[in-house]
Amino acid sequence: MTKEEKKVNLRELSLLILIEVLEQDSYSNVAIHNTLLKYQYLEKQDRAFLSRLTEGVIERVIEIDYIINQFSKVKTTKMKAPIRNILRMGVYQIMYMDQVPDRAACNEAVKLAQRKGFYNLKGFVNGVLRNISRKKDEILWPDKEKQPKEYLMVTYSFPEWILNLWLTEYSYEQIEEMLKAFLEQKQTTIRCNQTKVTVEELRQQLLEEKITVKEGDYLPFALKISDYNYLKKIKAFRQGLFQVQDESSMLVAYTSGVKNGDYVIDLCAAPGGKSTHIAELLNKTGIVSARDVSEDKVAFINENVARLELSNLKAEVYDATELRKEDIGKADIVLADLPCSGLGVIGKKTDIKYKTKKEDIEALAELQRRILSQAVQYVKPGGILMYSTCTINHIENIDNVNWLLEQYKEFELETLDSNMPDNLKSSTTKRGYLQLLPGKHKTDGFFFAKFRRK
């Protein structure tokens, strides 16, 4: 290791990411990924510490600020950004990282404040964190019975407006179940590329690489992996033997009824999970036309296509809101996994809950309908339209299903049960749609519906 590599201060790296995400509105997955890419030489343990600390602060920032504000005369909103985030990091270590002694969390925060030029505030940082460390059992929490919504907001670090929305659609108990699930440690779910390897062969190869492997919860070709450094270091990933994809998303291609020789259009395909899955299910026949709105997104699809070695998938730049006349009535299957609020994947992209606004959801529902208006035209008579989102709001999901059925009488819902895992069958899958909820199901929050053109 070079002298430069030895100088890396993990807490300082975490601070830089937090400022980028919480103060400058960057996306956490991008900021963390870019940092880990830059410091690839870090040991597995150091990478894990950096990810845990950074993601933990982002995930629990409302709760952390609530704690700080009980012990500091200066409220977090009035603090300078570096100090605010140094304190947040200290509190997270004190409250949630047992392997870090409280004394070390305080001392490292003081050193970091000095390192960033805040010599005059080192006493303030030290005082606040040591006070929290001594009195963490005396923190006053909202009473669940008397302040039910405030209890959820603080306990699960959740914005009030989203809770207000969900309280009109789900029970309090169901919402708390989802919020608990969002905070649970996640394994990486992968889909075996069965054009190249069997599930058992993939499992054995991953085990040989000292990776922990578990079966998926619903699908025979899904596995869950953990205890690995990063994806590109896994030989099986580089060889194209698997694709990272949640089981909820895998269900779309799996229940579509795709058959050899089909022509499939995926309108908003990046990063290519559903496109590549349906290309695999086509058994080297047919064609998948995978489209997305930018060169960057299409490059991402092509990267996965090349790695998985799928010759029947072609990716191109195309705006899904514009009609491509030569495709009218040509597709056996159209996949419309549309831009959405993403509130179903908060467990994996924690900052979504802070970045999404109520007005965004209304605008997205309108965009979804604009794209669906084009999507229906591509479906041939007897063909299938699969509509999906990674969110759990009615306006983006079942409301759009009802809107489509009302606007386009030539479409009807088709049962999902012919290819649905038994432990997911319900009264709604029989009708043709499924809302997956974290906590209730062992997946992301996800919605999909299957329509057939009469």
SENUVEX-469831 format. One record per residue (C-alpha): x, y, z; residue in three letters. Coordinates in steps of 0.25 Angstrom, whole numbers, padded with zeros to 4 digits. Example, Ala and Ser with C-alpha at 12.3 -4.5 7.8 and 13.67 -1.06 7.14 Angstrom:
<r <0049,-0018,0031>,"ALA">
<r <0055,-0004,0029>,"SER">
# end
This chain:
<r <0000,0000,0000>,"MET">
<r <0005,0014,-0004>,"THR">
<r <0007,0025,0006>,"LYS">
<r <-0005,0032,-0001>,"GLU">
<r <-0014,0020,0002>,"GLU">
<r <-0010,0020,0016>,"LYS">
<r <-0015,0034,0018>,"LYS">
<r <-0029,0031,0015>,"VAL">
<r <-0039,0035,0027>,"ASN">
<r <-0051,0027,0026>,"LEU">
<r <-0060,0037,0034>,"ARG">
<r <-0055,0049,0026>,"GLU">
<r <-0059,0041,0013>,"LEU">
<r <-0073,0038,0020>,"SER">
<r <-0074,0053,0023>,"LEU">
<r <-0071,0057,0009>,"LEU">
<r <-0082,0048,0003>,"ILE">
<r <-0092,0052,0014>,"LEU">
<r <-0090,0067,0010>,"ILE">
<r <-0092,0063,-0005>,"GLU">
<r <-0105,0055,-0002>,"VAL">
<r <-0111,0063,0010>,"LEU">
<r <-0107,0077,0006>,"GLU">
<r <-0105,0077,-0009>,"GLN">
<r <-0116,0068,-0013>,"ASP">
<r <-0107,0057,-0020>,"SER">
<r <-0112,0043,-0020>,"TYR">
<r <-0107,0034,-0009>,"SER">
<r <-0105,0021,-0018>,"ASN">
<r <-0097,0030,-0028>,"VAL">
<r <-0088,0037,-0018>,"ALA">
<r <-0085,0024,-0010>,"ILE">
<r <-0082,0016,-0022>,"HIS">
<r <-0073,0027,-0028>,"ASN">
<r <-0065,0028,-0015>,"THR">
<r <-0064,0013,-0014>,"LEU">
<r <-0059,0012,-0028>,"LEU">
<r <-0049,0023,-0026>,"LYS">
<r <-0043,0016,-0013>,"TYR">
<r <-0044,0002,-0019>,"GLN">
<r <-0032,-0002,-0011>,"TYR">
<r <-0039,-0001,0002>,"LEU">
<r <-0040,-0014,0010>,"GLU">
<r <-0053,-0021,0011>,"LYS">
<r <-0055,-0017,0025>,"GLN">
<r <-0052,-0002,0023>,"ASP">
<r <-0062,-0002,0011>,"ARG">
<r <-0072,-0008,0020>,"ALA">
<r <-0070,0002,0031>,"PHE">
<r <-0071,0014,0021>,"LEU">
<r <-0084,0009,0015>,"SER">
<r <-0090,0005,0028>,"ARG">
<r <-0087,0019,0034>,"LEU">
<r <-0091,0027,0022>,"THR">
<r <-0104,0019,0019>,"GLU">
<r <-0108,0019,0033>,"GLY">
<r <-0107,0034,0035>,"VAL">
<r <-0115,0036,0023>,"ILE">
<r <-0125,0025,0026>,"GLU">
<r <-0128,0031,0040>,"ARG">
<r <-0125,0046,0039>,"VAL">
<r <-0138,0051,0044>,"ILE">
<r <-0137,0042,0057>,"GLU">
<r <-0122,0047,0058>,"ILE">
<r <-0126,0061,0057>,"ASP">
<r <-0137,0059,0067>,"TYR">
<r <-0127,0054,0077>,"ILE">
<r <-0116,0065,0074>,"ILE">
<r <-0127,0076,0076>,"ASN">
<r <-0130,0070,0090>,"GLN">
<r <-0116,0072,0095>,"PHE">
<r <-0111,0085,0087>,"SER">
<r <-0116,0099,0089>,"LYS">
<r <-0112,0101,0074>,"VAL">
<r <-0122,0094,0066>,"LYS">
<r <-0117,0085,0054>,"THR">
<r <-0124,0095,0044>,"THR">
<r <-0115,0106,0049>,"LYS">
<r <-0102,0099,0049>,"MET">
<r <-0091,0099,0038>,"LYS">
<r <-0092,0087,0029>,"ALA">
<r <-0079,0081,0033>,"PRO">
<r <-0082,0082,0048>,"ILE">
<r <-0096,0077,0046>,"ARG">
<r <-0092,0065,0038>,"ASN">
<r <-0080,0062,0048>,"ILE">
<r <-0090,0062,0059>,"LEU">
<r <-0099,0053,0051>,"ARG">
<r <-0088,0043,0049>,"MET">
<r <-0084,0043,0064>,"GLY">
<r <-0099,0040,0068>,"VAL">
<r <-0100,0029,0058>,"TYR">
<r <-0088,0022,0064>,"GLN">
<r <-0092,0024,0078>,"ILE">
<r <-0106,0019,0076>,"MET">
<r <-0104,0008,0065>,"TYR">
<r <-0090,0004,0064>,"MET">
<r <-0086,-0005,0075>,"ASP">
<r <-0073,-0008,0070>,"GLN">
<r <-0069,0007,0072>,"VAL">
<r <-0067,0011,0086>,"PRO">
<r <-0074,0024,0090>,"ASP">
<r <-0061,0030,0094>,"ARG">
<r <-0055,0027,0080>,"ALA">
<r <-0068,0033,0073>,"ALA">
<r <-0066,0046,0081>,"CYS">
<r <-0051,0047,0079>,"ASN">
<r <-0051,0044,0064>,"GLU">
<r <-0063,0055,0063>,"ALA">
<r <-0054,0065,0070>,"VAL">
<r <-0042,0062,0061>,"LYS">
<r <-0050,0063,0049>,"LEU">
<r <-0056,0076,0053>,"ALA">
<r <-0041,0081,0054>,"GLN">
<r <-0037,0075,0041>,"ARG">
<r <-0048,0083,0034>,"LYS">
<r <-0043,0096,0041>,"GLY">
<r <-0054,0097,0052>,"PHE">
<r <-0044,0098,0063>,"TYR">
<r <-0053,0108,0071>,"ASN">
<r <-0065,0098,0071>,"LEU">
<r <-0057,0085,0075>,"LYS">
<r <-0062,0088,0090>,"GLY">
<r <-0076,0089,0085>,"PHE">
<r <-0075,0076,0077>,"VAL">
<r <-0069,0069,0089>,"ASN">
<r <-0079,0074,0098>,"GLY">
<r <-0091,0070,0090>,"VAL">
<r <-0087,0056,0087>,"LEU">
<r <-0082,0053,0101>,"ARG">
<r <-0095,0058,0107>,"ASN">
<r <-0103,0049,0097>,"ILE">
<r <-0093,0037,0100>,"SER">
<r <-0096,0039,0115>,"ARG">
<r <-0111,0041,0115>,"LYS">
<r <-0115,0032,0103>,"LYS">
<r <-0125,0025,0112>,"ASP">
<r <-0131,0038,0116>,"GLU">
<r <-0135,0042,0101>,"ILE">
<r <-0150,0046,0101>,"LEU">
<r <-0157,0039,0090>,"TRP">
<r <-0171,0042,0084>,"PRO">
<r <-0182,0034,0091>,"ASP">
<r <-0188,0024,0081>,"LYS">
<r <-0201,0025,0087>,"GLU">
<r <-0202,0040,0089>,"LYS">
<r <-0194,0044,0077>,"GLN">
<r <-0195,0032,0067>,"PRO">
<r <-0191,0040,0054>,"LYS">
<r <-0179,0047,0061>,"GLU">
<r <-0175,0033,0067>,"TYR">
<r <-0174,0028,0052>,"LEU">
<r <-0167,0040,0047>,"MET">
<r <-0156,0040,0058>,"VAL">
<r <-0154,0025,0060>,"THR">
<r <-0153,0021,0046>,"TYR">
<r <-0148,0035,0041>,"SER">
<r <-0159,0037,0031>,"PHE">
<r <-0165,0050,0025>,"PRO">
<r <-0178,0054,0030>,"GLU">
<r <-0185,0057,0016>,"TRP">
<r <-0182,0042,0011>,"ILE">
<r <-0188,0037,0024>,"LEU">
<r <-0200,0046,0022>,"ASN">
<r <-0202,0040,0008>,"LEU">
<r <-0200,0025,0012>,"TRP">
<r <-0210,0027,0024>,"LEU">
<r <-0221,0029,0014>,"THR">
<r <-0217,0016,0007>,"GLU">
<r <-0212,0007,0017>,"TYR">
<r <-0214,0003,0032>,"SER">
<r <-0205,0009,0043>,"TYR">
<r <-0200,-0005,0046>,"GLU">
<r <-0197,-0008,0031>,"GLN">
<r <-0189,0005,0030>,"ILE">
<r <-0181,0002,0042>,"GLU">
<r <-0178,-0012,0037>,"GLU">
<r <-0173,-0006,0024>,"MET">
<r <-0165,0005,0031>,"LEU">
<r <-0158,-0006,0039>,"LYS">
<r <-0155,-0014,0027>,"ALA">
<r <-0148,-0002,0020>,"PHE">
<r <-0138,-0002,0032>,"LEU">
<r <-0135,-0016,0031>,"GLU">
<r <-0121,-0021,0026>,"GLN">
<r <-0123,-0025,0011>,"LYS">
<r <-0116,-0036,0004>,"GLN">
<r <-0113,-0034,-0011>,"THR">
<r <-0123,-0042,-0019>,"THR">
<r <-0118,-0048,-0032>,"ILE">
<r <-0125,-0055,-0044>,"ARG">
<r <-0117,-0067,-0050>,"CYS">
<r <-0114,-0066,-0065>,"ASN">
<r <-0120,-0079,-0069>,"GLN">
<r <-0115,-0078,-0083>,"THR">
<r <-0100,-0080,-0078>,"LYS">
<r <-0101,-0087,-0065>,"VAL">
<r <-0111,-0095,-0056>,"THR">
<r <-0115,-0090,-0042>,"VAL">
<r <-0107,-0100,-0035>,"GLU">
<r <-0095,-0098,-0043>,"GLU">
<r <-0096,-0083,-0040>,"LEU">
<r <-0098,-0086,-0025>,"ARG">
<r <-0085,-0095,-0025>,"GLN">
<r <-0077,-0084,-0032>,"GLN">
<r <-0081,-0073,-0022>,"LEU">
<r <-0078,-0082,-0010>,"LEU">
<r <-0064,-0085,-0016>,"GLU">
<r <-0062,-0070,-0016>,"GLU">
<r <-0066,-0070,-0001>,"LYS">
<r <-0079,-0063,-0003>,"ILE">
<r <-0091,-0066,0006>,"THR">
<r <-0102,-0071,-0003>,"VAL">
<r <-0117,-0073,0000>,"LYS">
<r <-0129,-0077,-0008>,"GLU">
<r <-0139,-0067,-0013>,"GLY">
<r <-0152,-0066,-0006>,"ASP">
<r <-0161,-0068,-0018>,"TYR">
<r <-0154,-0072,-0031>,"LEU">
<r <-0145,-0084,-0033>,"PRO">
<r <-0135,-0076,-0041>,"PHE">
<r <-0133,-0065,-0031>,"ALA">
<r <-0122,-0065,-0020>,"LEU">
<r <-0118,-0056,-0009>,"LYS">
<r <-0103,-0053,-0007>,"ILE">
<r <-0096,-0046,0004>,"SER">
<r <-0081,-0045,0010>,"ASP">
<r <-0075,-0040,-0003>,"TYR">
<r <-0066,-0028,-0006>,"ASN">
<r <-0072,-0022,-0018>,"TYR">
<r <-0079,-0028,-0031>,"LEU">
<r <-0068,-0026,-0041>,"LYS">
<r <-0059,-0034,-0032>,"LYS">
<r <-0068,-0046,-0033>,"ILE">
<r <-0063,-0055,-0044>,"LYS">
<r <-0077,-0061,-0047>,"ALA">
<r <-0082,-0046,-0049>,"PHE">
<r <-0071,-0043,-0059>,"ARG">
<r <-0074,-0056,-0066>,"GLN">
<r <-0089,-0052,-0068>,"GLY">
<r <-0095,-0063,-0060>,"LEU">
<r <-0104,-0054,-0052>,"PHE">
<r <-0111,-0041,-0052>,"GLN">
<r <-0115,-0033,-0040>,"VAL">
<r <-0130,-0032,-0039>,"GLN">
<r <-0140,-0032,-0028>,"ASP">
<r <-0150,-0043,-0029>,"GLU">
<r <-0162,-0034,-0030>,"SER">
<r <-0156,-0029,-0043>,"SER">
<r <-0153,-0043,-0048>,"MET">
<r <-0168,-0046,-0047>,"LEU">
<r <-0171,-0037,-0058>,"VAL">
<r <-0164,-0045,-0069>,"ALA">
<r <-0167,-0058,-0062>,"TYR">
<r <-0182,-0056,-0062>,"THR">
<r <-0183,-0049,-0076>,"SER">
<r <-0185,-0062,-0083>,"GLY">
<r <-0174,-0059,-0093>,"VAL">
<r <-0171,-0071,-0103>,"LYS">
<r <-0161,-0074,-0113>,"ASN">
<r <-0160,-0064,-0125>,"GLY">
<r <-0168,-0053,-0118>,"ASP">
<r <-0165,-0038,-0122>,"TYR">
<r <-0164,-0031,-0109>,"VAL">
<r <-0163,-0016,-0107>,"ILE">
<r <-0157,-0010,-0093>,"ASP">
<r <-0160,0005,-0093>,"LEU">
<r <-0152,0009,-0081>,"CYS">
<r <-0142,-0002,-0080>,"ALA">
<r <-0130,0003,-0072>,"ALA">
<r <-0122,-0003,-0066>,"PRO">
<r <-0128,-0015,-0073>,"GLY">
<r <-0133,-0025,-0062>,"GLY">
<r <-0146,-0028,-0069>,"LYS">
<r <-0141,-0027,-0083>,"SER">
<r <-0129,-0037,-0081>,"THR">
<r <-0138,-0046,-0073>,"HIS">
<r <-0149,-0047,-0084>,"ILE">
<r <-0137,-0049,-0094>,"ALA">
<r <-0133,-0061,-0086>,"GLU">
<r <-0147,-0067,-0086>,"LEU">
<r <-0147,-0066,-0101>,"LEU">
<r <-0137,-0076,-0102>,"ASN">
<r <-0128,-0069,-0112>,"LYS">
<r <-0140,-0067,-0121>,"THR">
<r <-0149,-0055,-0124>,"GLY">
<r <-0144,-0040,-0122>,"ILE">
<r <-0145,-0031,-0110>,"VAL">
<r <-0145,-0016,-0114>,"SER">
<r <-0140,-0009,-0101>,"ALA">
<r <-0141,0006,-0101>,"ARG">
<r <-0138,0018,-0092>,"ASP">
<r <-0137,0033,-0092>,"VAL">
<r <-0122,0035,-0092>,"SER">
<r <-0109,0030,-0097>,"GLU">
<r <-0104,0028,-0083>,"ASP">
<r <-0116,0019,-0079>,"LYS">
<r <-0115,0011,-0092>,"VAL">
<r <-0100,0009,-0090>,"ALA">
<r <-0103,0003,-0076>,"PHE">
<r <-0113,-0007,-0083>,"ILE">
<r <-0102,-0010,-0094>,"ASN">
<r <-0092,-0013,-0083>,"GLU">
<r <-0101,-0023,-0076>,"ASN">
<r <-0105,-0029,-0090>,"VAL">
<r <-0090,-0031,-0094>,"ALA">
<r <-0087,-0037,-0080>,"ARG">
<r <-0099,-0047,-0081>,"LEU">
<r <-0096,-0050,-0096>,"GLU">
<r <-0110,-0048,-0101>,"LEU">
<r <-0111,-0047,-0116>,"SER">
<r <-0126,-0045,-0117>,"ASN">
<r <-0126,-0032,-0109>,"LEU">
<r <-0124,-0019,-0116>,"LYS">
<r <-0123,-0006,-0108>,"ALA">
<r <-0126,0008,-0114>,"GLU">
<r <-0129,0023,-0110>,"VAL">
<r <-0143,0026,-0111>,"TYR">
<r <-0153,0035,-0103>,"ASP">
<r <-0165,0026,-0098>,"ALA">
<r <-0174,0038,-0099>,"THR">
<r <-0173,0039,-0114>,"GLU">
<r <-0180,0029,-0123>,"LEU">
<r <-0172,0020,-0133>,"ARG">
<r <-0182,0018,-0144>,"LYS">
<r <-0175,0006,-0150>,"GLU">
<r <-0177,-0002,-0137>,"ASP">
<r <-0192,0000,-0136>,"ILE">
<r <-0199,-0013,-0134>,"GLY">
<r <-0185,-0021,-0136>,"LYS">
<r <-0182,-0025,-0121>,"ALA">
<r <-0185,-0039,-0115>,"ASP">
<r <-0182,-0033,-0102>,"ILE">
<r <-0179,-0018,-0097>,"VAL">
<r <-0172,-0016,-0084>,"LEU">
<r <-0176,-0002,-0078>,"ALA">
<r <-0168,-0001,-0065>,"ASP">
<r <-0170,0014,-0064>,"LEU">
<r <-0163,0025,-0057>,"PRO">
<r <-0169,0026,-0043>,"CYS">
<r <-0166,0032,-0029>,"SER">
<r <-0158,0020,-0025>,"GLY">
<r <-0164,0019,-0011>,"LEU">
<r <-0164,0004,-0011>,"GLY">
<r <-0149,0003,-0011>,"VAL">
<r <-0146,0012,0000>,"ILE">
<r <-0139,0001,0007>,"GLY">
<r <-0129,0001,-0004>,"LYS">
<r <-0129,0016,-0008>,"LYS">
<r <-0131,0022,0006>,"THR">
<r <-0130,0037,0001>,"ASP">
<r <-0142,0035,-0008>,"ILE">
<r <-0151,0038,0004>,"LYS">
<r <-0145,0052,0006>,"TYR">
<r <-0144,0056,-0009>,"LYS">
<r <-0158,0052,-0014>,"THR">
<r <-0168,0063,-0013>,"LYS">
<r <-0183,0062,-0013>,"LYS">
<r <-0184,0069,-0026>,"GLU">
<r <-0174,0060,-0032>,"ASP">
<r <-0184,0048,-0030>,"ILE">
<r <-0195,0056,-0037>,"GLU">
<r <-0186,0059,-0049>,"ALA">
<r <-0181,0045,-0050>,"LEU">
<r <-0195,0039,-0050>,"ALA">
<r <-0198,0049,-0062>,"GLU">
<r <-0185,0044,-0069>,"LEU">
<r <-0188,0030,-0067>,"GLN">
<r <-0202,0032,-0074>,"ARG">
<r <-0195,0039,-0086>,"ARG">
<r <-0186,0027,-0088>,"ILE">
<r <-0197,0017,-0086>,"LEU">
<r <-0204,0024,-0097>,"SER">
<r <-0193,0021,-0106>,"GLN">
<r <-0190,0007,-0101>,"ALA">
<r <-0204,0002,-0103>,"VAL">
<r <-0203,0005,-0118>,"GLN">
<r <-0191,-0005,-0120>,"TYR">
<r <-0198,-0017,-0115>,"VAL">
<r <-0204,-0026,-0126>,"LYS">
<r <-0217,-0032,-0124>,"PRO">
<r <-0216,-0044,-0114>,"GLY">
<r <-0203,-0038,-0109>,"GLY">
<r <-0199,-0034,-0095>,"ILE">
<r <-0196,-0021,-0088>,"LEU">
<r <-0188,-0022,-0074>,"MET">
<r <-0189,-0009,-0066>,"TYR">
<r <-0180,-0008,-0054>,"SER">
<r <-0175,0002,-0044>,"THR">
<r <-0165,0001,-0032>,"CYS">
<r <-0175,0009,-0023>,"THR">
<r <-0187,0007,-0014>,"ILE">
<r <-0196,0019,-0016>,"ASN">
<r <-0210,0017,-0022>,"HIS">
<r <-0209,0029,-0031>,"ILE">
<r <-0197,0022,-0039>,"GLU">
<r <-0202,0008,-0038>,"ASN">
<r <-0217,0003,-0037>,"ILE">
<r <-0222,0017,-0041>,"ASP">
<r <-0214,0016,-0054>,"ASN">
<r <-0219,0002,-0057>,"VAL">
<r <-0234,0007,-0055>,"ASN">
<r <-0231,0019,-0064>,"TRP">
<r <-0225,0010,-0075>,"LEU">
<r <-0237,0000,-0075>,"LEU">
<r <-0246,0012,-0076>,"GLU">
<r <-0239,0019,-0087>,"GLN">
<r <-0235,0007,-0095>,"TYR">
<r <-0247,-0003,-0096>,"LYS">
<r <-0240,-0012,-0105>,"GLU">
<r <-0231,-0016,-0093>,"PHE">
<r <-0235,-0025,-0081>,"GLU">
<r <-0227,-0030,-0069>,"LEU">
<r <-0222,-0044,-0070>,"GLU">
<r <-0220,-0054,-0058>,"THR">
<r <-0205,-0055,-0053>,"LEU">
<r <-0208,-0068,-0046>,"ASP">
<r <-0203,-0077,-0058>,"SER">
<r <-0189,-0074,-0055>,"ASN">
<r <-0190,-0068,-0041>,"MET">
<r <-0183,-0075,-0029>,"PRO">
<r <-0193,-0081,-0020>,"ASP">
<r <-0189,-0073,-0008>,"ASN">
<r <-0192,-0060,-0016>,"LEU">
<r <-0205,-0064,-0021>,"LYS">
<r <-0217,-0055,-0016>,"SER">
<r <-0230,-0049,-0021>,"SER">
<r <-0223,-0038,-0028>,"THR">
<r <-0213,-0047,-0036>,"THR">
<r <-0226,-0055,-0040>,"LYS">
<r <-0231,-0042,-0046>,"ARG">
<r <-0218,-0038,-0052>,"GLY">
<r <-0210,-0029,-0043>,"TYR">
<r <-0201,-0030,-0030>,"LEU">
<r <-0196,-0020,-0020>,"GLN">
<r <-0184,-0024,-0013>,"LEU">
<r <-0181,-0018,0001>,"LEU">
<r <-0169,-0018,0009>,"PRO">
<r <-0171,-0025,0022>,"GLY">
<r <-0183,-0033,0016>,"LYS">
<r <-0175,-0039,0005>,"HIS">
<r <-0160,-0042,0005>,"LYS">
<r <-0157,-0032,-0007>,"THR">
<r <-0157,-0017,-0010>,"ASP">
<r <-0170,-0010,-0011>,"GLY">
<r <-0174,-0012,-0025>,"PHE">
<r <-0187,-0012,-0034>,"PHE">
<r <-0190,-0019,-0047>,"PHE">
<r <-0202,-0022,-0055>,"ALA">
<r <-0204,-0031,-0068>,"LYS">
<r <-0213,-0026,-0079>,"PHE">
<r <-0217,-0034,-0091>,"ARG">
<r <-0222,-0027,-0104>,"ARG">
<r <-0235,-0034,-0108>,"LYS">
# end
